[in-house]
Amino acid sequence: MDKLKMQSPNLVDANIEKIAELFPNCISEANDENGILRRVVDFDQLRQELSAVLVEGPQERYTLSWPGKNEAILTANAPIARTLRPCEEESVDFENTKNLYIEGDNLDALKLLQETYLNKIKMIYFDPPYNTGKDFIFEDDFSEDTDTFLKRSNQKDEEGNRMVANTEANGRFHSDWLTMMYPRLKLASNLLADDGLIAVSIDDTELFQLGRLLDEIFGSNNKLACAPWLSEASGGKEKTGLRTGHEYLLIYYKSTSINVLQEERSAGELNLKDKHGPYRKGRELMKWGGTSLREDRPKQHYSLKTPEGLDVFPIRNDGKEGHWRWGKNNESILSAINDRDFFHWELRPFDNGVNVNGQTERWVPYVKIRDLKKSVGWSTWLDKYGANADGTRELKELFGFKPFDTPKPTKLIKWFLSLHADDNATILDFFAGSAATAQATIQLNAEDGSNRQFIMVQLPEPCDEKSEAYKAGYKTIADIGKERIRRAGKKIKDEWEVAHQQGVLGEGEPVSTLDIGFRVFKVDTSNMKDVYYTPDELKQNNLELFKDHIKPDRRPEDLLFQVFLDWGLDLTLPIAKETIDGKTIFVVDANVLLACFDSGITEELVKKLAKHKPLRAVFRDDAFGSDSVKINVEQIFKLLSPGTEVKSI
C-alpha cells in the first residue's frame, strides 16, 4: 500500500518532467553533492534546442535581475513539510461554507494550495507592503538546499514566519522586496486559471519594479492595465513639489483569451430627455451569453414596472425566460424601484416571428446615462471607487474604532471583482490584512445574486500593544481580519433580510443562500514526526519510534485535511462522521474519500467500507496490526471496489 507523501509538491521535479516530455534529449543524470544520482537538465543542449542559430555561450539579453533572484527561484520551487490544521472554533458555518481563511505565512500557504487549486483561481487581488521604508517585509531563508529546507520546514514553526523592517538605509532595499515578492507571485501564477485576472495595489516606490516582475511572470503582452486610483481625494502628501494623491492597480491576465467585462462609460451624446434632464441610452439590463436563461440565475428573474405601471419580466428575443444582469438588492435596482425614470424602455420584436402569450414584441429596459463628466488631474478612470478614507470609515462602522491602518475600500475591490464574467469565481488574497476582499466578495454576491468564494491568507502579525485594536482584545492582524468577516457578513445578511421583509427582494427569495461563513485553517508543522520523512536515518535502537510516526498532539481532523492537501481535494468539501464497528469514519462528499485514523482495523470493517465504493480510502499505516492484514486490505478493495485508490499515512 502506497504512502501519501504529506508535503507540498517539488516544483523542480515537475518542471524537469515537462522539459523531458518536450526535449527528452536535454535530460541527463548527475550525482548531487551527497553522491545521489538525480535527473538534471542539460542547459547548453536546451538553449540550442530553443535557438535558430548556433549557441556558443551566454549573450546579453533584456532581463530583470537583482541580488537574491536565484535564491528566490529556489525557494519558490522547494517543497515544504507543513500542513493546514482546521480551527472549527474560530470558523463560521464550518460545515457548509465554501470560503477559507488561512492564518500563517503566505509563502507556505501558497505552496500548500498548489495541488488543490492549480489553475482554479479566477481572480487574485492583494495589497502587499509598499516598501516605503516604514513597513515590514517577509524575511525568507534561502541559505539551504532543498533537502535541508524540507527537513527544517517540518520542525521550526517560527522560521519563515518572520517579518522585518526594510529601511531605506538597507543596501538591498529594492532587492529584498523583490526577493520577497517573486516566489509568492510565481506560486500565485500557478494557481491562476487560464482565464484568470490578477491585480496588485502599489504606489510609486515599487511601481516600476513590480511591473517588470509581473511582465516576467505573466508576460508583458498580458498586462491589462496600470490603473491609477485616486486614494486621497484631497491630494496626498507633497513630496517633490507635487502632491501624490494616487496609487495604482497593476492588472494582468493569465492568457490571451480573457473576456473582461467592460464598464459602461459616460461617453457619447445625451440625445434623449425626460423630466430629469438629458440622457443617453446605456447598457441593456437583459443578460446575454451562455448563462442567460432563467434557471442559470433564478433570483435575477423578477418583474420591473415601466413608467406606465406595466410589469415586465426578462424575456429573451427567442421567447425564452431569461434573467436581468442585477440582483434585486443591487443599489441601481433599488434606485430604479423608487424612480420609474431610471430605465429607458423600448418595445422590441421577438426574433423570427416568435410570440409569447400572443405578443410579438417585448419591453426592454436600458440604463439611462446622464453624466458626461470625466475626472482629470489626479487620476484618469479609477476616481469613483472609494478612497483610503472610505476604507477606514467602513472599518469604523464595523468596530467602532480604527483597528487597521491602511484598509482598502471595498468599492475598489468590488470594481476589480466585477471585471470577470464568472459569477462563481474563486478569489484569492494572500496579503489579506483587514480582509476587505472578503467583505467585498460577500457584498458583491448579495448585490448580484452570485456565488463567488474567497480564500484569505494572513500572517498572525502581532498588533502594536499601544494600538486600539490590541487594547480591544485583537492580538494579531489575523484576529482583526476574521472578526471583520464575521461582523461584515452579519451586517450584509441583516440588511438583505430587512430588504426581503420590505418586499424589495420579491416573494420567495432565499435569504439563507448568501454564504457569510468561512473555514479557518492555520499553517503548522507537519502532523508527522521526523521519522516519516527521514526513515533512512533511523537507528536500530530507535525502531520503536517508527511504530507511531504521528505527533501525539494531532487530532484525526488534522490528519484528514493533510490528506486533502496531499490528494489535491477541495478544502471546502462537505464532511460527515459515521461510526462503524466502533471506529470513526470520515465520509467526504458522499464517496470522494473515506478515511479512518483509528487503530485496530479489521478485515470485516474494510469489507463494509469497500462496499461504499469510494474513489479514495486512507488509513494509518500502523492501524492494521500486521503486514498480512495490510496486504489483505488492498486485496479486499481490489475485489469489492477496484476503482478505489487506497493509501496510508
C-alpha positions in Angstrom: 0.0 0.0 0.0 1.5 3.3 -1.1 2.0 6.1 1.5 0.9 9.7 1.0 3.9 12.0 0.7 2.5 14.5 3.2 4.4 17.5 1.8 3.9 20.2 -0.9 4.9 19.3 -4.4 8.5 19.7 -5.5 8.1 22.1 -8.5 11.6 21.5 -9.7 10.8 17.8 -10.4 7.6 18.8 -12.1 9.4 21.3 -14.3 12.0 18.7 -15.3 9.2 16.3 -16.2 7.7 19.0 -18.5 11.0 19.6 -20.2 11.6 15.8 -20.6 8.3 15.5 -22.4 9.2 18.2 -25.0 13.0 17.7 -25.2 14.0 14.2 -23.9 17.5 14.7 -25.3 18.0 17.6 -22.9 17.7 15.3 -19.8 20.7 13.8 -18.3 21.8 12.3 -14.9 24.4 13.5 -12.4 25.4 13.0 -8.8 24.4 15.7 -6.4 26.5 17.0 -3.5 25.5 13.9 -1.5 26.5 11.5 -4.2 22.9 10.6 -5.1 22.1 10.2 -8.8 19.4 12.6 -9.9 17.8 13.7 -13.2 19.2 17.0 -14.4 18.7 19.4 -17.4 21.5 19.8 -19.9 21.0 23.6 -20.2 23.5 24.0 -23.1 21.6 21.5 -25.1 18.3 23.1 -24.2 19.5 26.5 -25.2 20.4 25.1 -28.6 17.0 23.4 -29.0 15.4 26.8 -28.5 17.7 28.8 -30.8 17.6 29.1 -34.6 21.3 29.9 -34.6 24.4 28.3 -33.1 24.6 29.0 -29.4 28.2 29.3 -28.3 27.9 31.0 -24.9 25.9 33.5 -22.8 24.6 36.5 -24.6 23.4 39.9 -23.4 19.6 40.0 -23.2 16.8 42.0 -21.7 16.0 40.7 -18.3 15.1 41.7 -14.7 17.8 40.8 -12.3 18.7 41.6 -8.7 20.9 40.2 -5.9 18.9 37.3 -4.4 16.8 36.4 -7.5 18.3 32.8 -7.9 17.6 32.2 -4.2 14.0 33.4 -4.7 13.5 31.0 -7.6 15.0 28.2 -5.5 12.6 28.8 -2.6 9.6 29.1 -4.8 10.2 25.5 -6.1 11.3 23.9 -2.8 8.8 21.6 -1.1 7.8 22.0 2.5 6.6 19.5 5.1 3.8 21.7 6.6 0.1 21.3 6.8 -3.1 23.2 7.4 -4.9 22.5 10.7 -8.6 23.2 10.9 -9.8 25.6 13.6 -13.5 25.0 13.9 -14.0 27.2 16.9 -12.9 30.3 15.0 -14.8 29.5 11.9 -18.3 30.5 10.9 -20.6 27.8 9.5 -17.7 25.4 9.1 -19.8 22.5 7.8 -21.4 24.4 4.9 -19.3 27.4 3.8 -17.2 27.5 0.7 -14.9 30.3 1.9 -11.5 29.9 3.5 -9.4 31.9 5.9 -5.8 30.7 6.3 -3.7 32.0 9.1 0.1 31.7 8.5 3.0 32.7 6.3 1.6 33.2 2.8 4.6 31.6 1.1 3.8 28.3 3.0 0.1 28.7 2.3 0.6 29.2 -1.4 2.8 26.1 -1.6 0.2 24.0 0.3 -2.6 25.1 -2.1 -0.6 24.2 -5.2 -2.3 20.8 -5.9 -5.8 21.6 -4.7 -6.2 24.9 -6.5 -3.8 24.5 -9.5 -5.3 26.6 -12.4 -8.6 27.1 -10.4 -8.4 30.6 -9.0 -10.2 33.1 -11.3 -9.2 36.3 -9.5 -6.3 37.3 -7.3 -6.2 40.7 -5.6 -3.7 41.7 -2.9 -2.3 44.8 -1.3 1.4 44.0 -0.4 3.8 46.1 1.7 4.6 49.1 -0.4 8.3 49.1 0.7 8.1 52.7 1.9 10.9 52.2 4.4 8.4 52.3 7.2 6.6 49.0 6.7 7.7 45.3 7.1 8.5 42.6 4.6 8.9 38.8 4.9 12.4 37.6 5.6 12.6 34.2 4.0 15.5 31.8 4.5 17.3 30.9 1.3 20.5 29.5 2.7 19.8 25.8 2.4 19.5 23.1 -0.3 16.1 21.6 -0.9 16.5 18.5 1.4 17.7 20.6 4.3 14.9 23.1 3.7 12.3 20.3 3.7 13.5 18.9 7.0 13.6 22.3 8.7 10.2 23.2 7.5 8.8 20.3 9.5 10.4 21.5 12.7 10.6 25.2 13.3 7.3 26.9 13.0 8.8 30.3 13.7 11.1 30.1 10.7 9.6 31.5 7.6 7.1 33.5 9.7 9.4 36.4 10.2 8.8 40.0 9.2 11.5 42.6 9.4 11.7 46.4 8.8 13.2 47.2 5.4 14.6 50.7 5.9 15.9 52.8 3.0 19.4 52.5 4.7 19.4 48.8 3.7 21.9 48.4 0.8 19.5 45.8 -0.8 16.4 47.9 -0.2 14.7 47.1 -3.5 16.3 43.7 -3.9 15.0 42.4 -0.6 11.5 43.5 -1.6 11.7 41.8 -5.0 13.1 38.7 -3.4 10.1 38.6 -1.1 7.6 39.2 -3.9 9.0 36.9 -6.6 8.3 33.4 -5.1 4.8 34.4 -3.9 3.9 35.8 -7.4 5.4 32.7 -9.1 3.3 30.4 -6.9 0.2 32.5 -7.3 0.6 32.3 -11.1 0.3 28.5 -10.9 -3.0 28.8 -9.1 -4.5 31.4 -11.5 -6.9 29.9 -14.1 -6.2 30.4 -17.8 -9.0 32.9 -17.9 -7.9 34.5 -14.6 -7.1 38.0 -13.6 -4.6 39.3 -11.0 -4.5 42.8 -9.6 -1.8 44.2 -7.2 -2.1 47.5 -5.4 1.1 49.5 -5.3 2.4 53.1 -5.1 5.3 54.9 -6.8 8.0 53.4 -4.6 8.0 49.9 -6.3 5.6 50.5 -9.2 8.2 50.0 -11.9 10.0 47.1 -10.2 6.6 45.3 -9.7 5.6 46.0 -13.3 8.8 44.4 -14.5 8.3 41.4 -12.2 4.7 40.9 -13.4 5.9 41.2 -17.0 8.4 38.4 -16.4 5.9 36.1 -14.7 2.8 36.7 -16.8 4.2 38.3 -19.9 4.3 41.9 -20.9 1.6 41.3 -23.5 -0.7 40.1 -20.8 -0.8 43.5 -19.0 -4.4 44.7 -18.9 -3.8 48.0 -17.3 -1.7 50.1 -15.0 -4.7 51.8 -13.5 -4.3 54.9 -11.4 -6.5 55.0 -8.3 -7.4 58.2 -6.5 -6.5 57.1 -3.0 -6.6 60.6 -1.4 -9.5 62.7 -2.7 -7.9 65.9 -1.4 -4.5 65.1 -2.6 -1.7 63.2 -0.8 1.5 64.4 0.9 3.7 66.8 -1.0 7.0 65.2 -1.9 8.9 66.9 -4.7 6.7 69.9 -5.3 3.8 67.7 -6.4 1.0 66.1 -4.4 0.8 62.3 -4.9 -2.9 61.6 -4.2 -3.0 58.4 -6.2 -1.8 54.8 -6.1 -2.0 52.1 -8.8 -3.6 48.8 -9.7 -1.4 46.7 -11.9 -3.8 44.2 -13.6 -2.6 41.2 -15.7 -4.4 38.2 -17.1 -3.1 34.6 -17.5 -3.9 34.0 -21.2 -4.9 36.0 -24.2 -8.4 34.5 -24.2 -9.7 36.5 -21.2 -13.1 38.1 -21.6 -13.1 41.2 -19.4 -16.5 42.8 -18.6 -16.2 46.4 -19.7 -17.6 49.1 -17.5 -20.3 51.3 -19.1 -18.6 54.6 -19.8 -20.2 58.0 -19.6 -19.4 59.0 -23.2 -21.5 59.9 -26.2 -24.1 62.5 -26.9 -27.0 62.9 -24.5 -29.6 62.8 -27.3 -32.7 61.9 -25.2 -34.5 63.7 -22.5 -37.0 63.1 -19.7 -38.3 65.2 -16.8 -35.0 64.9 -15.0 -33.0 66.2 -18.0 -30.9 64.9 -20.9 -29.6 61.3 -21.0 -28.5 58.7 -23.5 -29.4 55.0 -23.7 -26.9 52.8 -21.9 -26.5 49.1 -21.5 -29.4 46.7 -21.8 -30.4 45.2 -18.4 -31.1 41.8 -20.0 -28.3 39.3 -19.5 -27.0 37.6 -22.7 -24.5 34.9 -23.3 -24.0 31.3 -22.2 -25.7 31.7 -18.8 -28.6 33.9 -19.6 -31.5 31.5 -19.0 -33.8 31.9 -16.0 -32.5 28.6 -14.5 -29.0 30.0 -14.6 -29.8 32.8 -12.2 -33.4 32.2 -10.9 -33.0 35.0 -8.3 -32.5 37.5 -11.1 -35.7 36.7 -12.8 -38.3 39.2 -11.5 -40.6 41.9 -12.7 -39.9 45.6 -13.2 -42.5 48.2 -13.7 -42.5 50.5 -16.7 -43.4 54.2 -16.0 -46.9 53.3 -17.1 -47.1 50.6 -14.3 -46.7 47.6 -16.7 -45.0 44.5 -15.1 -42.2 43.3 -17.3 -40.2 40.1 -16.9 -36.9 39.3 -18.6 -37.9 37.5 -21.8 -35.2 36.9 -24.4 -35.7 37.7 -28.0 -36.1 34.0 -28.8 -39.1 33.9 -26.4 -37.3 32.0 -23.6 -37.3 33.2 -20.0 -34.1 34.9 -19.1 -32.8 37.0 -16.2 -31.5 40.5 -15.5 -27.9 41.4 -15.0 -28.5 42.6 -11.5 -30.0 41.1 -8.4 -32.9 42.9 -6.8 -30.9 44.2 -3.9 -28.3 45.9 -6.2 -28.1 49.6 -5.5 -29.1 50.6 -9.0 -32.2 48.3 -8.9 -33.2 49.8 -5.6 -32.9 53.2 -7.2 -35.0 52.0 -10.2 -37.8 50.8 -7.9 -38.0 54.2 -6.3 -37.6 56.1 -9.5 -39.6 54.9 -12.5 -37.4 57.0 -14.8 -34.2 55.1 -14.0 -34.6 53.0 -17.2 -35.1 53.8 -20.8 -37.8 51.4 -22.2 -38.1 50.2 -25.7 -40.6 47.9 -27.4 -38.6 45.3 -29.4 -39.9 42.5 -31.7 -39.1 38.8 -30.9 -36.9 37.0 -33.4 -38.3 35.3 -36.5 -42.0 35.9 -35.6 -41.8 34.3 -32.1 -44.7 35.3 -29.9 -45.2 34.9 -26.2 -48.8 34.7 -25.0 -49.9 36.1 -28.2 -47.4 39.0 -28.1 -44.9 39.5 -30.8 -43.0 42.3 -29.0 -41.3 42.6 -25.7 -40.4 45.6 -23.4 -36.6 46.0 -23.0 -35.1 48.3 -20.3 -31.8 50.2 -20.8 -29.9 52.1 -18.1 -30.1 55.8 -18.6 -26.7 57.5 -18.7 -26.7 61.2 -17.7 -23.2 62.1 -16.5 -20.7 63.1 -19.2 -18.1 64.4 -16.7 -14.7 62.7 -16.5 -12.2 63.0 -13.8 -9.0 64.9 -14.7 -5.9 65.9 -12.8 -5.1 63.4 -10.1 -6.3 60.3 -11.8 -7.9 59.0 -15.0 -10.6 56.4 -14.5 -10.4 54.9 -11.0 -11.6 58.0 -9.3 -15.1 56.9 -8.3 -14.3 53.7 -6.4 -13.6 54.8 -2.9 -10.5 56.3 -1.3 -8.4 55.4 1.7 -10.8 57.4 3.9 -13.7 55.2 2.8 -11.8 52.0 3.7 -11.2 53.5 7.2 -14.8 54.6 7.5 -16.0 51.0 6.7 -13.9 49.6 9.4 -15.0 52.2 12.0 -18.7 51.3 11.2 -18.0 47.7 12.0 -15.7 48.0 15.0 -16.5 51.5 16.4 -12.8 52.4 16.1 -9.9 52.1 13.6 -8.3 48.7 14.1 -6.2 48.7 11.0 -4.1 51.5 9.5 -4.3 51.1 5.7 -7.6 49.3 4.7 -8.6 49.4 1.0 -12.2 50.4 0.3 -14.4 47.5 -0.7 -15.8 49.6 -3.6 -12.4 49.5 -5.3 -12.1 45.7 -4.8 -15.7 45.1 -6.0 -14.9 47.0 -9.1 -12.0 44.7 -9.9 -14.0 41.6 -9.0 -16.8 42.6 -11.3 -14.4 42.6 -14.3 -14.7 38.8 -14.5 -17.7 37.2 -16.1 -17.6 34.1 -13.9 -20.2 34.6 -11.1 -18.9 31.5 -9.3 -15.3 32.6 -9.3 -12.8 31.7 -6.5 -11.0 34.8 -5.3 -7.6 34.7 -3.6 -6.0 37.4 -1.4 -2.7 36.3 0.2 -1.9 39.6 1.8 -5.4 39.8 3.3 -4.8 42.4 6.0 -8.1 43.5 7.4 -9.9 41.2 4.9 -11.5 43.9 2.8 -11.5 41.5 -0.1 -13.7 39.0 1.8 -16.2 41.7 2.6 -16.2 42.9 -1.0 -16.9 39.4 -2.2 -19.8 38.9 0.2 -21.3 42.3 -0.7 -21.0 41.7 -4.4 -22.7 38.3 -4.1 -25.5 39.9 -2.2 -25.9 42.6 -4.9 -25.9 40.4 -8.0 -27.0 37.0 -6.6 -23.7 35.3 -7.4 -21.8 32.6 -5.6 -18.2 33.8 -5.6 -15.9 32.2 -2.9 -12.9 33.7 -1.2 -9.6 32.4 0.1 -7.9 34.9 2.5 -4.3 34.3 3.7 -2.8 36.4 6.5 0.2 36.1 8.8 -0.7 36.4 12.5 1.4 39.5 12.7 1.2 40.9 16.3 -0.7 44.2 16.8 1.1 47.1 18.4 0.4 46.8 22.1 -0.3 50.5 22.2 -2.9 50.3 19.4 -6.7 50.5 19.9 -7.0 47.0 18.3 -4.7 45.4 20.9 -6.5 47.1 23.8 -9.8 45.8 22.4 -8.5 42.3 22.5 -7.2 41.7 19.0 -3.7 40.4 19.4 -2.8 39.9 15.7 -3.8 41.3 12.3 -5.4 37.9 11.5 -7.7 38.3 14.5 -8.9 41.6 13.1 -9.5 40.1 9.7 -11.5 37.1 11.0 -13.6 39.4 13.1 -14.2 41.8 10.2 -15.6 38.9 8.1 -17.9 37.9 11.0 -19.3 41.4 11.5 -19.5 42.4 7.8 -21.2 39.1 6.9 -23.8 39.5 9.6 -24.4 43.2 8.7 -24.8 42.4 4.9 -27.2 39.5 5.6 -29.2 41.5 8.1 -29.6 44.2 5.5 -30.7 41.6 3.0 -33.3 40.2 5.4 -34.7 43.7 6.0 -35.0 44.2 2.2 -36.7 40.9 2.0 -39.2 41.8 4.7 -39.9 45.1 2.9 -40.7 43.2 -0.3 -37.7 44.6 -2.2 -36.4 41.1 -3.0 -39.8 39.8 -4.0 -41.7 36.6 -2.9 -39.7 33.5 -2.2 -36.2 35.0 -2.4 -34.0 32.6 -0.4 -32.3 34.8 2.2 -30.3 31.8 3.5 -28.3 31.3 0.3 -25.8 34.1 1.0 -22.6 32.4 2.2 -21.2 34.6 5.0 -19.2 31.8 6.6 -15.5 30.7 6.4 -13.4 27.7 7.4 -10.3 28.8 9.4 -7.1 26.9 8.9 -3.7 27.5 10.5 -0.4 26.8 8.9 1.6 24.5 11.1 4.4 21.9 11.0 3.5 18.6 9.6 1.4 16.1 11.5 4.1 13.6 11.0 7.3 13.1 13.1 10.7 13.4 11.6 11.0 9.7 11.1 8.2 9.8 8.4 10.4 12.0 6.2 13.8 10.5 7.1 13.3 6.8 7.6 16.9 6.0 6.4 18.3 7.9 9.4 16.5 5.7 11.9 18.9 3.6 14.0 18.3 0.0 15.2 17.8 1.1 18.8 15.2 3.6 17.8 12.9 1.4 15.8 10.1 1.9 18.3 9.7 5.5 17.0 8.5 4.2 13.7 5.5 2.4 15.2 3.8 5.7 15.9 5.0 8.3 13.4 2.2 10.8 14.0 2.7 13.6 16.5 0.8 13.0 19.8 -1.0 16.4 19.8 -2.7 15.9 16.4 -6.4 15.2 16.0 -8.0 13.0 13.4 -9.3 16.1 11.8 -5.8 17.4 11.4 -4.8 14.2 9.6 -7.9 14.4 7.4 -7.0 17.8 6.0 -3.4 16.9 5.4 -4.7 14.1 3.3 -6.9 16.6 1.5 -3.8 18.6 0.6 -1.8 15.6 -0.5 -4.6 14.3 -2.7 -5.5 17.8 -4.0 -9.1 17.8 -2.7 -11.2 20.9 -2.3 -10.8 22.2 1.3 -14.5 23.1 1.4 -15.9 19.6 0.6 -18.7 18.5 3.0 -17.5 16.1 5.7 -19.7 13.6 7.7 -18.7 11.4 10.6 -20.0 7.8 10.9 -19.3 5.1 13.5 -18.9 1.6 12.0 -17.7 -1.3 14.2 -16.7 1.2 16.9 -14.4 3.1 14.5 -14.8 6.7 13.4 -15.1 7.0 9.7 -14.9 10.4 7.9 -17.1 10.4 4.8 -16.1 13.2 2.5 -18.6 14.4 -0.1 -20.5 11.1 -0.1 -17.8 8.9 -1.8 -14.9 11.2 -2.7 -12.9 9.9 0.3 -13.4 7.5 3.2 -10.8 8.0 6.0 -10.3 6.1 9.2 -7.4 7.0 11.6 -8.3 4.6 14.4 -6.1 1.7 15.2 -7.1 -2.0 15.1 -8.6 -2.0 11.6 -10.2 -5.4 10.8 -10.9 -7.1 7.5 -14.6 -7.1 8.4 -14.6 -3.3 8.7 -12.6 -2.9 5.4 -15.2 -5.0 3.6 -18.0 -2.7 4.9 -16.1 0.3 3.7 -15.3 -1.2 0.3 -19.0 -1.8 -0.4 -19.4 2.0 -0.4 -17.1 2.1 -3.5 -15.3 5.3 -2.5 -13.0 7.0 -5.0 -10.3 7.1 -2.3 -9.6 5.4 1.1 -6.9 6.2 3.6 -5.8 4.6 6.9 -3.0 4.9 9.4 0.0 2.8 8.4 0.2 1.3 11.9 -3.5 0.6 12.2 -3.5 -2.9 10.7 -1.7 -5.0 13.4 0.3 -6.9 10.9 1.6 -6.8 7.3 -0.7 -9.7 6.3 -3.8 -7.7 7.3 -2.4 -4.7 5.4 -2.0 -6.8 2.3 -5.4 -8.3 2.7 -6.9 -4.8 2.9 -5.5 -4.0 -0.5 -6.9 -7.2 -1.9 -10.3 -6.6 -0.4 -10.6 -3.3 -2.2 -9.3 -4.7 -5.4 -12.1 -7.4 -5.2 -15.0 -5.3 -4.0 -14.1 -1.8 -5.2 -11.3 -2.0 -7.8 -11.7 1.7 -8.7 -10.8 2.8 -5.1 -7.3 4.3 -4.6 -6.1 3.1 -1.2 -3.2 4.8 0.6 -1.8 5.0 4.2 -0.2 7.7 6.3 
